[in-house]
Amino acid sequence: MRKTKMMLLGVLLATAGASWTATAAGIDQYALKEFTADFTQFHIGDTVPA
């Protein structure tokens, strides 16, 4: 009985992990595109004055 429960739990965890993976489009929404420093908004690739 214990071995059956462990196998069932293993199958459940294996299938649950595949359903919760993030897509590439989902990750892009969290990518840093701009930031604010000293009340000035900068975009990635801007040159910052020294």
PEVEN-V26127 format. One record per residue. RES is the residue in three letters. OMEGA is omega in whole degrees, 0 to 359 (* if undefined). D_LAST is the distance of its C-alpha to the last C-alpha in whole Angstrom. Layout:
res:RES omega:OMEGA d_last:D_LAST
res:RES omega:OMEGA d_last:D_LAST
This chain:
res:MET omega:182 d_last:69
res:ARG omega:180 d_last:66
res:LYS omega:178 d_last:65
res:THR omega:179 d_last:65
res:LYS omega:180 d_last:63
res:MET omega:178 d_last:60
res:MET omega:178 d_last:61
res:LEU omega:178 d_last:60
res:LEU omega:178 d_last:57
res:GLY omega:178 d_last:56
res:VAL omega:179 d_last:56
res:LEU omega:179 d_last:55
res:LEU omega:180 d_last:52
res:ALA omega:180 d_last:51
res:THR omega:179 d_last:52
res:ALA omega:180 d_last:50
res:GLY omega:181 d_last:47
res:ALA omega:182 d_last:47
res:SER omega:183 d_last:47
res:TRP omega:179 d_last:44
res:THR omega:182 d_last:42
res:ALA omega:176 d_last:39
res:THR omega:180 d_last:39
res:ALA omega:179 d_last:36
res:ALA omega:179 d_last:35
res:GLY omega:180 d_last:35
res:ILE omega:182 d_last:32
res:ASP omega:181 d_last:30
res:GLN omega:178 d_last:30
res:TYR omega:181 d_last:28
res:ALA omega:180 d_last:26
res:LEU omega:181 d_last:22
res:LYS omega:180 d_last:21
res:GLU omega:177 d_last:18
res:PHE omega:181 d_last:17
res:THR omega:177 d_last:16
res:ALA omega:181 d_last:13
res:ASP omega:178 d_last:13
res:PHE omega:176 d_last:15
res:THR omega:182 d_last:14
res:GLN omega:179 d_last:15
res:PHE omega:174 d_last:14
res:HIS omega:180 d_last:16
res:ILE omega:181 d_last:16
res:GLY omega:177 d_last:15
res:ASP omega:172 d_last:13
res:THR omega:184 d_last:9
res:VAL omega:179 d_last:6
res:PRO omega:182 d_last:4
res:ALA omega:* d_last:0
